[in-house]
């Protein structure tokens, strides 16, 4: 990479236009694989006052080194950005790093205490996709299932069934969300329990009650879940 190309790519690293920023980050990542000085320059950009530059540098470094320790704090920081494309791109990179970073699941679990609901939600989806069963404490998942934000509760539901050891524990924890204050969470919980396929007494109790709900959509989803579990009920007319 020439000095002129390097200067141009560095200038574009914090560009607000993704069509400009991403190619620059990819160009720098490619060059950094063979030029240690460019890798060092990217590392300094992780401390920029501009969050866009920090993200561009972290994105580049994560493509140079899949488990780049320097980049991970910035990737986790990006979970709180309002830009959904950046959040999910950061999440994909974090999940990819999890098999090679032994403490990353624990760091994600600590992020469940973040004041940012977006960070809590993204941490849960990363745990769902990358954490080994049994690697997250039940207490953390229980608190996430009771989160004030419905989107976080939905993410917690998905994580709960993915990371708890297979069996009734996760199903019983999710079952209480069939009576959640949010209609979307209630319906998602009922559908999830039907797919999960574990018919505990608590699960059947909650689904049976929901099948008699005045919420026609919830009643239909709960009835379908019960049918999947081998306990069909007559739907409300």
N, C-alpha and C positions, 0 to 999 in steps of 0.2 A: 504494500500500500504506500503510495507516495505521500509526501507531507501535505500536498494540496488536497488529496482525497481524504486523508485523515482529518484535516481541519474541517472539511465539508461535512463528513460523517459525524464528527463530534458536535458541530453546530446543530445538526438535525436531530441529535439524540433526545432533545427536550421539546421537539416540535409538537404542537397540539394536534397536528394532522397525522392520524395513524398511517396514512399512505406515504408519509414522508418519514416518520419516526421509525416504523418497523423495518423498512429496508436498510436504513442507516444502522440500526442495531444489529441486523443480520450480517451486514457487511463488516462491521467491527468484530463481531463474533468469529466470522471466518478468518479474518486477519489475525485475531488474537490467538488462534490455535497454533500459529507458527511464529508469532512475534510476541515474545514476553512483554515487551515495552507497552504494547497495546492492551494486553491483559492488565498491566499495572495502571494504565490510564483509566480503564473502565472501573477498576477498583476505587480510584479516587472519586469518580463520579457518583458512587454510592453515597457519598457524604454531601452531595450538592444540596443547596438550599431549595432547589426546584424539584418538587416531587416528580415531575415528568422526566427530568433527567435521571433521577434515582431509578425510576421504573425502567427507562430505556437501558441503563447500565445493567440493572439486575436481569432483565430479559436477555441481554447479550451474554452476560456471564453464565447464566443458567444453560445457555446453548453451547457454551464452551466446555463447561463442567456440569454435568447433570446434577451433581450434588454439591454445588458451589456453596460453601459455608458462608462466604461473604455476602452472597446475594439473598440468602433466605430471610434475614430480618426485613429487607425491603419487600420481598414477595409477600410476607405476612402483613406488612403495613398496607400493601395495596388491597388487601381484603376489605378495607374500610372505604375505598374510593367509591364515588357515586357512579363511575363508569363501569357498567356491567361487563363490557368486553375485557377490560383490564383485570377485573376481579377474577373472571373465569380463566383467563390466560395465566394469571398468577397461580390459581388453584391447580391447573394442569401441571405446571412446573413443580409445584410443591408435592403433589401426589407422585410425580415421577421421581422425585428425590427421596421419598420416604424409605424405600428399601435399602438405601445406602447411607441414611442419616439416622442412627439408632435412637436419638432423643427427639426426633421431629414429632412423633405422635404425642409425646408428653408436652412439647411446646404448643401443639395445637390444642391439647386439652386445657392448658393454662389460658389459652386465648378465649376460652368459653367464659372467662370472667371479664372480658373486655367491655368497656362502656359502649362500644360500637356494636349495634345489632348486626350490621353487615359483616363485621369481622367474626362475630359468634356464628352466624349462619354459614359463612364460607369455611370456617374451621370444621364445622360439623360435616359438611359435604366432603371435605378432604379426608376426615376420619372414616367416613362411610366408604370412600373409594380406595383408601390406602392403608388403613390401620388393620393390624392382625386381630382376629377374634380374641377377646379377653384382654386387649392391651389398654383399654380405657376403663376407668373406674365407673361403677354403676352410679355412684353418687353424682358424678359430673353429668351423666346422662339424665338422671332424674331431675336435676336442676334445670337442664336445658329443655326438658319436656314441659317444665313449668314456666318457661321464659315469658316475659311480658309481650314479646313480639310474636305474632302468629307465624311469620316466615321462619323464625328460629325454631319454633315448636315443630313445624313441618320438617325442617332439616334434622332436628333431633330424632324424630320418628324414624327417618331413613337411616340415620347413623346407629340408632339403638338396635335395630334388627340386623345390621351388618356386623357390628363389632362385639356385641355380647355373645357369649358361647351359645351355640344352637340349643333351643329348648324353650320352655314356657316362660322364662323370666322376661325376655324382651316382649313377648306377646302380651303379657299381663301389664307391663308398663305402658305399652301403646294403647291398650284397651281403654284406659281412662280418658284418652283424647276423643273417644267416641261421644263423650259428653262435653267437649270443649266449648268455650264461649263463642268461638269463631266457626261459622258454618263450613267454611272451606276446610278447616282442620278436622272437623267432625267427619265430613264425607271422606276425606283422604284417609283418616284412621280406619274407618270401616272398610274401605277398599283394600287398604294395606293388610289388614288382618285376614281378609279373605284370601289374598295371594300368599300370605305367610304360611297358612295351612296348619296352625297350631290351635286346636280347639280346647283351650282350658275352660274351666267353669266360669272364670271371670270374663273371658272373651265372649263366651256364649251368652252370658247375662247381659253384657253391654250391647252386643249386636241384636239380641232379641228385643231389648228396650228400644233401640234405634229403629228397628223394623216397624215399630208401631208409632213412630214419630209423625207429627203433623207436617214436618219438612219432607215433602214428597220425594225429593232427590235423595236425602239421607235414608229414608225408608227403603227406597229401591236398592241403593247401594248396600245397605245392611242385609237386606233379604238375599241379594246375590252372594254376599260374603258367606252367609249362613248356608246357602245351597252348596257353595264350594267346600264348606267344611262338613258337608254331609248332614246338615240339620235344616232342611228347607222349612220355611214358614209361609203362610199365606200373606201376601202383600195387602196393604190397605187399598180399598177400592178407590 
